Amino acid sequence: MKIARYFDVVVTSVEHGHRKPHPKIFQDTLTQLQISAAQAIYIGDNYVDDYVGATTNGIRWILIDPKQSYATTVHDRVDALADIFHAIGDRNTR
């Protein structure tokens, strides 16, 4: 997708050694970024791995949900990756 330039750190479970939602992968990523959970926003497309992992570690979370599977149960969700910047802006004004 050619978006790597927008990220300071990319962590994969294969390289890290822990799969989401294991807390260590989230904690170590925050350490690498030198930020707190309150300063982070996690964006993912898997409710269990991404939502549980992020929220358990106190990280704000946005679900990419193109099928609208969680449209009635998850407030912070978008239909497409392109909608992320709008969602982040909305979240930061609350």
N, C-alpha and C positions, 0 to 999 in steps of 0.2 A: 504494500500500500504506500510505500515511500513516505512514511511518517516518522521514522526513527529520529530524524533531526529535531523533532519537537520534544524529545525525552532526554533527560539527563542520565537516567539509568534504566536499563531493561533487564529484568530478572526472569529467568525461566526456571521451572521446577527441575528440569534435567540438569542444568548447571548448578543450581542451588543444592539439590539433594533432598528437598522436601516439596511435597505436592500441596497445593491449596486444598483445603482451607487451613493447613497446619499454620499455627501462629508464627513460627520461626521465619517463614519466608516473608511474611509481612513485616515483622520486627526488623529483620536484617535489611530489608529494602529501605525502611525508614532511616536506619542507621547509615546506610550508604548515601542517602540523600541529605543526611544531617538535618532532618526535620522531625517534628512531632506528628503524631497521628492527627491532631487537630489542624495541622497545616496541609494535610494530604487529601486528595480526592481520588478514590479508586474507581476505575471504569471497567466494567466487565460484562460478559454476556451469559454467565452461568450463575443462576440463583444460589445454588448450594455452595459451590467452591468460592465464588467471588463475593457474594453477599455475606455469607456466614463468616468467611475469613476476614473480610474488611471490617464489618461491624463488630465482630468479637474483639478486634484490636482497636476499636474506637476511631476507625477511619470512615470519613464520609464516603458514600457509595452511590454510583449511578449505574443503572442496568441498561444495557443495549438490548432492547426487546422488540425486534422487528415483527414478530408474530403477535405481539400484544398479549402474550400469555399471562402477564402480571399487571395488566393495565388497571385492574380494579383493586389490586392489593399492594402495589409498590408505588409510592409517590414519586421518588426520584428515578425516573426511567425515561428513556427516549426510544424512538422508533428506529433511528439510524445513527451511525457514528457521526455523520455530518451535523447532527443536532446537539452534539456535546457542548459546544461553546455557548449555545443559548441556555442549556440546562445549568451550566456552571454559573453563568451570569445571574440566572434566576435564583440559584441557591445562595449566591453571595449577597443578594439583596434582602434575604429573609433574616 
